[in-house]
Amino acid sequence: MKPNPTTTDGWTADAEQALLERVERLVDEEIGPRANAVGRSDEFAWESFRALCREGIIATAFPVQYGGTEAPLRLRVRIVERIARVCSAAASMVTGTDLAGRPIAAAAPEALARAIVPRLATGELQSAFALTDRQAGSDVAGLATTARRDGDGYLLNGVKRYITRAPVADTFIVVARLEGVPGAKALCALLVDRDTPGLEVGPTQAKMGFIGSPCAEVFLRDARVSADRLLGAEGEGFAIAQDTLIRARIGHGAMAVGRAQGALEIAAQYATRRSTFGKRIGEHQGVQWMLGEMTAQVEAARCLVRSSADRYDRRDPETAVYASMAKLFATDLGMRVTTDCLQLLGGNGYLKDAPLERFMRDAKLNQIGEGTSEIHKTVIGRHVVRQAAGMRHPCLDLEGLGL
Ligand SMILES: Cc1cc2nc3c(=O)[nH]c(=O)nc-3n(C[C@H](O)[C@H](O)[C@H](O)COP(=O)(O)OP(=O)(O)OC[C@H]3O[C@@H](n4cnc5c(N)ncnc54)[C@H](O)[C@@H]3O)c2cc1C
């Protein structure tokens, strides 16, 4: 694999501020007003995507040498938060570009990267990241999609499942198990074009939320890919997926924070207008406590997501476990906050015309994608136990306890 292409230095505070102001304008004038309509039909939200390309937001995922403007992750999470405040589908276009684009910039052979990445940065091409298959999601080591060596290339077989953007993607990063190679060295990542014979995209899978960001199964039946489409080396598929997933997990956290912030704003504004028992509902102490507690919790989640992004940018070796913490905390909180904010709108909250039922449906996916909450608890807990094995609290006398 090439070195991680992240360079965080080219961005001044003024440049970051200017970009965030552009994002806010885009959210207020285009993505926000369109969001309810986007949420009604699971077609890829092209208008939002083109607006993100036009404003140079998609390009921030990619290194400068391939035509991007590579933004540090600390800036990208702020972008994602602002967009998710109104529209999950549009926010997922920013995080999805990261997930399905950066591995190509980081690990494709130079000629391939030069041919494809600049076109991903402008939005002329779209890629999708195909890790999960019918047999395995959480348990990546259990992937059943295979890559069999065949002359100077590979034959791919398997069924990838829930692949975001598959209905519109031009090319797919397929993670597969190398046939005949045991253990961790078995995974490899290959770039497979949509028109490859043997690759077929299934119908759009009907789903609960993130409407406007469609997903589908991808069938691979003896799909032949030449060896120069291998990302990194054989056996590096797991490492490529890991770096990609760390960023994606922090991105899920940012989406959850942004959406929760949007839900809080909607609920608080509603509470200033709706009256019960002779006063505005926002004047009831019970409602104020709910809003106060949720606001404090969302701020805590925001801090955790942003500090995890900072860790990623400075290549802290513990970033992975902090990314798990950020995803777990922010996405579980996002589910609670969107549910409770909907509650504050009473019956109106349950109607499609008020956006909180959309926010609540969208919140669920952040607890599942890129590692479920249960998996992240396991990752964090395992880390805690490993660390504890080498530590001794000054007040704890283990020998005195007979241990
Ligand atoms: C809308 C959508 C879009 C997606 N987009 C993509 C995409 O673009 N690319 C891609 O590759 N994948 C994508 N995914 C797949 C997603 O990442 C997986 O669904 C997720 O990782 C969970 O895997 P699974 O569905 O196979 O669940 P499973 O792994 O089968 O887990 C089922 C349940 O068991 C629990 N569980 C499993 N193992 C343990 C354990 N050890 N301890 C405790 N509990 C456990 C899980 O937490 C979960 O509750 C998408 C999924 C959805 C729904």
The ligand as an SDF file (V2000), in Angstrom:
LIG
                    3D

 53 58  0  0  0  0  0  0  0  0999 V2000
  -28.6160    0.6360    4.2930 C   0  0  0  0  0  0  0  0  0  0  0  0
  -27.3140   -0.0880    4.4350 C   0  0  0  0  0  0  0  0  0  0  0  0
  -26.2200    0.3380    3.6890 C   0  0  0  0  0  0  0  0  0  0  0  0
  -25.0090   -0.3700    3.7620 C   0  0  0  0  0  0  0  0  0  0  0  0
  -23.9740    0.0100    2.9490 N   0  0  0  0  0  0  0  0  0  0  0  0
  -22.8880   -0.8030    2.8610 C   0  0  0  0  0  0  0  0  0  0  0  0
  -21.8620   -0.5500    1.8750 C   0  0  0  0  0  0  0  0  0  0  0  0
  -21.9070    0.4310    1.1230 O   0  0  0  0  0  0  0  0  0  0  0  0
  -20.8110   -1.4270    1.7880 N   0  0  0  0  0  0  0  0  0  0  0  0
  -20.7120   -2.5080    2.6070 C   0  0  0  0  0  0  0  0  0  0  0  0
  -19.7420   -3.2520    2.4650 O   0  0  0  0  0  0  0  0  0  0  0  0
  -21.6580   -2.7700    3.5670 N   0  0  0  0  0  0  0  0  0  0  0  0
  -22.7390   -1.9490    3.6920 C   0  0  0  0  0  0  0  0  0  0  0  0
  -23.7160   -2.2130    4.6360 N   0  0  0  0  0  0  0  0  0  0  0  0
  -23.5570   -3.3750    5.4880 C   0  0  0  0  0  0  0  0  0  0  0  0
  -23.3340   -3.0560    6.9590 C   0  0  0  0  0  0  0  0  0  0  0  0
  -22.0390   -2.5660    7.1760 O   0  0  0  0  0  0  0  0  0  0  0  0
  -23.6230   -4.3480    7.7380 C   0  0  0  0  0  0  0  0  0  0  0  0
  -25.0410   -4.5420    7.6710 O   0  0  0  0  0  0  0  0  0  0  0  0
  -23.1580   -4.2840    9.1680 C   0  0  0  0  0  0  0  0  0  0  0  0
  -21.7650   -4.3110    9.2460 O   0  0  0  0  0  0  0  0  0  0  0  0
  -23.7160   -5.4710   10.0030 C   0  0  0  0  0  0  0  0  0  0  0  0
  -23.4870   -6.6830    9.3570 O   0  0  0  0  0  0  0  0  0  0  0  0
  -24.7050   -7.7330    9.1620 P   0  0  0  0  0  0  0  0  0  0  0  0
  -25.8370   -6.9750    8.5930 O   0  0  0  0  0  0  0  0  0  0  0  0
  -24.1830   -8.8650    8.3860 O   0  0  0  0  0  0  0  0  0  0  0  0
  -25.1090   -8.1680   10.6090 O   0  0  0  0  0  0  0  0  0  0  0  0
  -24.5030   -9.4350   11.4080 P   0  0  0  0  0  0  0  0  0  0  0  0
  -23.0270   -9.3710   11.3870 O   0  0  0  0  0  0  0  0  0  0  0  0
  -25.1390  -10.6710   10.9010 O   0  0  0  0  0  0  0  0  0  0  0  0
  -25.0360   -9.1320   12.8740 O   0  0  0  0  0  0  0  0  0  0  0  0
  -26.3870   -9.3810   13.2520 C   0  0  0  0  0  0  0  0  0  0  0  0
  -26.5660   -8.9670   14.7180 C   0  0  0  0  0  0  0  0  0  0  0  0
  -25.6990   -9.7480   15.5510 O   0  0  0  0  0  0  0  0  0  0  0  0
  -24.9040   -8.8870   16.3460 C   0  0  0  0  0  0  0  0  0  0  0  0
  -23.5940   -9.4920   16.5040 N   0  0  0  0  0  0  0  0  0  0  0  0
  -22.8060  -10.0480   15.5520 C   0  0  0  0  0  0  0  0  0  0  0  0
  -21.6510  -10.4690   16.0670 N   0  0  0  0  0  0  0  0  0  0  0  0
  -21.6970  -10.1630   17.3970 C   0  0  0  0  0  0  0  0  0  0  0  0
  -20.7930  -10.3540   18.4790 C   0  0  0  0  0  0  0  0  0  0  0  0
  -19.5910  -10.8890   18.3100 N   0  0  0  0  0  0  0  0  0  0  0  0
  -21.1860   -9.9450   19.7140 N   0  0  0  0  0  0  0  0  0  0  0  0
  -22.3790   -9.3570   19.8920 C   0  0  0  0  0  0  0  0  0  0  0  0
  -23.2690   -9.1500   18.9000 N   0  0  0  0  0  0  0  0  0  0  0  0
  -22.9270   -9.5510   17.6730 C   0  0  0  0  0  0  0  0  0  0  0  0
  -24.8270   -7.6020   15.5530 C   0  0  0  0  0  0  0  0  0  0  0  0
  -24.5200   -6.4930   16.4030 O   0  0  0  0  0  0  0  0  0  0  0  0
  -26.2160   -7.5130   14.9880 C   0  0  0  0  0  0  0  0  0  0  0  0
  -27.0750   -6.9740   15.9590 O   0  0  0  0  0  0  0  0  0  0  0  0
  -24.8970   -1.4790    4.6240 C   0  0  0  0  0  0  0  0  0  0  0  0
  -25.9890   -1.8710    5.4080 C   0  0  0  0  0  0  0  0  0  0  0  0
  -27.1910   -1.2020    5.3120 C   0  0  0  0  0  0  0  0  0  0  0  0
  -28.3580   -1.6560    6.1420 C   0  0  0  0  0  0  0  0  0  0  0  0
  1  2  1  0
  2  3  1  0
  2 52  2  0
  3  4  2  0
  4  5  1  0
  4 50  1  0
  5  6  2  0
  6  7  1  0
  6 13  1  0
  7  8  2  0
  7  9  1  0
  9 10  1  0
 10 11  2  0
 10 12  1  0
 12 13  2  0
 13 14  1  0
 14 15  1  0
 14 50  1  0
 15 16  1  0
 16 17  1  0
 16 18  1  0
 18 19  1  0
 18 20  1  0
 20 21  1  0
 20 22  1  0
 22 23  1  0
 23 24  1  0
 24 25  2  0
 24 26  1  0
 24 27  1  0
 27 28  1  0
 28 29  2  0
 28 30  1  0
 28 31  1  0
 31 32  1  0
 32 33  1  0
 33 34  1  0
 33 48  1  0
 34 35  1  0
 35 36  1  0
 35 46  1  0
 36 37  1  0
 36 45  1  0
 37 38  2  0
 38 39  1  0
 39 40  1  0
 39 45  2  0
 40 41  1  0
 40 42  2  0
 42 43  1  0
 43 44  2  0
 44 45  1  0
 46 47  1  0
 46 48  1  0
 48 49  1  0
 50 51  2  0
 51 52  1  0
 52 53  1  0
M  END
$$$$
